Amino acid sequence: MTKPDFSRMTRQEMRAYILVHRDDDEAIEALIKRGDPNSPKYRFPQTDEDLREMEEILKRKLESKGEAI
């Protein structure tokens, strides 16, 4: 069996393929590398103030998931 061209598949098609072929590490890696286009983008902290702001963002995210810091 030949593997599909993951670069031509939509994210939804890749997820469906992976659900059927759960042991296909290449497909899983391709999906992970593609990333989520809807996830927020954060710039790399340039100053101490930026770093504090990033720490606060991470704290809020962890607290919203019910995890302790």
N, CA, C and O of each residue as an XYZ file, in Angstrom:
276
protein
N       0.844     -1.188      0.000
C       0.000      0.000      0.000
C       0.881      1.240      0.000
O       1.843      1.331      0.762
N       0.543      2.195     -0.861
C       1.293      3.445     -0.881
C       0.643      4.432      0.069
O      -0.575      4.453      0.242
N       1.482      5.241      0.676
C       0.971      6.237      1.622
C       0.421      7.436      0.865
O       0.920      7.773     -0.209
N      -0.595      8.080      1.407
C      -1.119      9.280      0.762
C      -0.130     10.430      0.895
O       0.758     10.403      1.748
N      -0.289     11.425      0.057
C       0.552     12.620      0.110
C      -0.025     13.537      1.188
O      -1.016     14.230      0.956
N       0.599     13.535      2.364
C       0.075     14.297      3.493
C       0.055     15.797      3.227
O      -0.777     16.513      3.784
N       0.961     16.279      2.382
C       1.009     17.715      2.097
C      -0.219     18.182      1.306
O      -0.538     19.371      1.298
N      -0.900     17.254      0.649
C      -2.093     17.615     -0.129
C      -3.388     17.397      0.658
O      -4.466     17.781      0.204
N      -3.279     16.794      1.811
C      -4.470     16.503      2.613
C      -4.824     17.695      3.489
O      -3.944     18.417      3.959
N      -6.119     17.894      3.704
C      -6.546     18.919      4.650
C      -6.301     18.399      6.066
O      -6.082     17.204      6.270
N      -6.339     19.284      7.013
C      -6.156     18.888      8.412
C      -7.221     17.866      8.817
O      -6.932     16.902      9.526
N      -8.446     18.089      8.361
C      -9.550     17.186      8.675
C      -9.327     15.800      8.057
O      -9.597     14.783      8.696
N      -8.836     15.762      6.815
C      -8.549     14.488      6.156
C      -7.426     13.740      6.886
O      -7.481     12.520      7.041
N      -6.410     14.485      7.329
C      -5.300     13.853      8.050
C      -5.777     13.250      9.362
O      -5.379     12.142      9.721
N      -6.625     13.973     10.076
C      -7.149     13.451     11.343
C      -7.948     12.165     11.105
O      -7.818     11.200     11.858
N      -8.766     12.160     10.065
C      -9.560     10.974      9.742
C      -8.641      9.804      9.374
O      -8.881      8.670      9.788
N      -7.599     10.079      8.602
C      -6.649      9.030      8.220
C      -5.967      8.459      9.458
O      -5.833      7.242      9.591
N      -5.539      9.333     10.360
C      -4.831      8.885     11.566
C      -5.743      8.056     12.472
O      -5.285      7.107     13.108
N      -7.014      8.403     12.534
C      -7.942      7.612     13.348
C      -8.067      6.177     12.836
O      -8.295      5.252     13.617
N      -7.919      5.995     11.526
C      -7.983      4.662     10.943
C      -6.621      3.968     11.003
O      -6.546      2.751     11.173
N      -5.544      4.750     10.862
C      -4.174      4.217     10.825
C      -3.390      4.747     12.027
O      -2.425      5.494     11.866
N      -3.804      4.363     13.205
C      -3.218      4.896     14.439
C      -1.744      4.572     14.630
O      -1.071      5.234     15.420
N      -1.238      3.588     13.939
C       0.175      3.227     14.104
C       1.075      3.867     13.044
O       2.263      3.552     12.978
N       0.535      4.749     12.224
C       1.315      5.419     11.185
C       1.991      6.656     11.778
O       1.431      7.752     11.785
N       3.211      6.446     12.275
C       3.942      7.535     12.923
C       4.243      8.681     11.967
O       4.280      9.838     12.387
N       4.455      8.386     10.709
C       4.751      9.424      9.723
C       3.560     10.384      9.571
O       3.740     11.598      9.472
N       2.360      9.831      9.555
C       1.161     10.658      9.436
C       0.968     11.521     10.684
O       0.624     12.700     10.592
N       1.193     10.923     11.832
C       1.043     11.674     13.090
C       2.048     12.820     13.140
O       1.710     13.941     13.518
N       3.284     12.525     12.754
C       4.320     13.561     12.749
C       3.969     14.687     11.775
O       4.172     15.861     12.085
N       3.446     14.337     10.608
C       3.059     15.343      9.616
C       1.963     16.251     10.165
O       1.987     17.460      9.936
N       1.008     15.677     10.883
C      -0.075     16.480     11.461
C       0.459     17.409     12.550
O       0.067     18.574     12.627
N       1.351     16.890     13.387
C       1.919     17.712     14.455
C       2.737     18.860     13.874
O       2.632     19.998     14.333
N       3.552     18.562     12.863
C       4.391     19.600     12.253
C       3.552     20.689     11.598
O       3.954     21.852     11.544
N       2.396     20.302     11.109
C       1.525     21.281     10.458
C       1.021     22.316     11.459
O       0.828     23.480     11.109
N       0.808     21.891     12.700
C       0.345     22.821     13.718
C      -1.125     23.157     13.576
O      -1.800     22.683     12.662
N      -1.604     23.967     14.475
C      -3.001     24.387     14.469
C      -3.071     25.836     14.006
O      -2.583     26.726     14.702
N      -3.665     26.089     12.846
C      -3.719     27.465     12.336
C      -4.569     28.396     13.204
O      -4.475     29.617     13.072
N      -5.388     27.838     14.080
C      -6.254     28.663     14.927
C      -5.644     28.979     16.285
O      -6.228     29.730     17.067
N      -4.484     28.418     16.570
C      -3.881     28.677     17.880
C      -3.301     30.091     17.920
O      -2.822     30.603     16.908
N      -3.348     30.717     19.099
C      -2.832     32.081     19.202
C      -1.315     32.104     19.032
O      -0.620     31.154     19.389
N      -0.827     33.193     18.488
C       0.608     33.368     18.285
C       1.121     34.375     19.326
O       0.536     35.441     19.516
N       2.203     34.022     19.981
C       2.821     34.895     20.965
C       4.244     35.177     20.512
O       4.976     34.264     20.131
N       4.626     36.431     20.554
C       5.988     36.768     20.152
C       6.949     36.421     21.280
O       6.554     36.343     22.444
N       8.199     36.216     20.929
C       9.219     35.874     21.907
C       9.475     37.087     22.790
O       9.605     38.195     22.270
N       9.552     36.915     24.120
C       9.786     38.055     25.019
C      11.115     38.757     24.709
O      12.163     38.116     24.629
N      11.055     40.086     24.537
C      12.247     40.878     24.229
C      12.773     41.641     25.443
O      13.962     41.950     25.526
N      11.884     41.939     26.373
C      12.271     42.708     27.553
C      11.823     41.967     28.810
O      11.116     40.961     28.742
N      12.255     42.492     29.964
C      11.817     41.891     31.231
C      10.306     41.996     31.389
O       9.665     41.082     31.909
N       9.740     43.110     30.939
C       8.288     43.289     31.021
C       7.573     42.256     30.135
O       6.555     41.690     30.535
N       8.107     42.018     28.944
C       7.539     40.989     28.060
C       7.587     39.617     28.730
O       6.641     38.836     28.632
N       8.690     39.336     29.406
C       8.847     38.047     30.079
C       7.826     37.893     31.202
O       7.238     36.824     31.364
N       7.614     38.955     31.979
C       6.601     38.907     33.050
C       5.211     38.693     32.457
O       4.408     37.931     32.996
N       4.934     39.372     31.343
C       3.630     39.224     30.686
C       3.431     37.777     30.212
O       2.346     37.215     30.364
N       4.474     37.184     29.644
C       4.385     35.798     29.182
C       4.167     34.851     30.360
O       3.396     33.898     30.247
N       4.829     35.098     31.479
C       4.629     34.277     32.668
C       3.181     34.341     33.139
O       2.605     33.324     33.524
N       2.592     35.535     33.108
C       1.194     35.692     33.516
C       0.260     34.942     32.571
O      -0.698     34.309     33.015
N       0.533     35.009     31.288
C      -0.288     34.294     30.307
C      -0.231     32.794     30.590
O      -1.261     32.120     30.600
N       0.969     32.278     30.817
C       1.125     30.846     31.089
C       0.439     30.443     32.389
O      -0.184     29.383     32.459
N       0.547     31.280     33.420
C      -0.121     30.986     34.693
C      -1.632     30.902     34.501
O      -2.279     29.983     35.004
N      -2.191     31.873     33.764
C      -3.644     31.866     33.525
C      -4.061     30.612     32.760
O      -5.084     30.007     33.080
N      -3.281     30.218     31.755
C      -3.616     29.029     30.969
C      -3.589     27.777     31.844
O      -4.482     26.935     31.754
N      -2.572     27.654     32.683
C      -2.469     26.482     33.561
C      -3.599     26.457     34.577
O      -4.168     25.401     34.852
N      -3.924     27.611     35.133
C      -5.009     27.673     36.120
C      -6.345     27.352     35.481
O      -7.197     26.734     36.119
N      -6.548     27.759     34.229
C      -7.830     27.493     33.573
C      -8.004     26.001     33.263
O      -9.127     25.532     33.081
N      -6.913     25.271     33.205
C      -6.977     23.827     32.956
C      -7.010     23.053     34.255
O      -7.047     21.822     34.237
N      -6.997     23.753     35.395
C      -7.080     23.090     36.678
C      -5.775     22.483     37.135
O      -5.784     21.576     37.967
N      -4.658     22.952     36.622
C      -3.357     22.423     37.008
C      -2.675     23.388     37.969
O      -2.861     24.601     37.881
N      -1.896     22.847     38.873
C      -1.146     23.667     39.818
C       0.189     24.050     39.196
O       0.737     23.335     38.357
N       0.685     25.179     39.623
C       1.987     25.645     39.136
C       3.075     25.236     40.093
O       4.247     25.535     39.860
